[in-house]
């Protein structure tokens, strides 16, 4: 079997867009599909920002045959140098619900306009802070086929109504994540069941927050899990290809 052309050639570039008064610089990965329309994935990073690690993950997703746009949630591709830096950057966005919503939705709308993207095959994925953002887009966005969250928070200031048409969801969670309580999981399940969402919730035993991040610090909150990371790749690939 011949190798698809997008596995041989990919175009990567920074792409500027404005959200309110903030100039953002996302990272776009476009496989060369020789004129074919490809699925589009909006990618929300963890709270460290648009790092080289996250760009590599976006390129891995694009190798499946999708246009991937990494959203710049902080502006000008700012990245936290320390845990405290990243927390400050994240809190500067989430403290205002309107700002947070616009930082999520604007790059998604930009992805929709990409000439290489199939408008009927739109997905979101996010890690940590990005996982919560991906689920938020599922709650407030229009046109999503599927949304994926890895070790993202499940709480939201928005609770979807019973008549909300949700995209398909894949939620990958660390069972020992101290940032997600049993009540959070219960409330999320009730919210999704209330709107009859097609969702899959997978909990990795003995895994903490950031289990897919090989650079995560080993402490009471975060820890990398090689097995959960690799199994997550399998679940993500199955979910996307099933819906591509």
Beta strands, then each sheet from edge to edge (+ up, - down):
strand 1: 10-19
strand 2: 22-31
strand 3: 38-44
strand 4: 66-71
strand 5: 117-127
strand 6: 146-150
strand 7: 168-174
strand 8: 199-204
sheet 1: 1+ 2- 4+ 3+ 5+ 6+ 7+ 8+
end
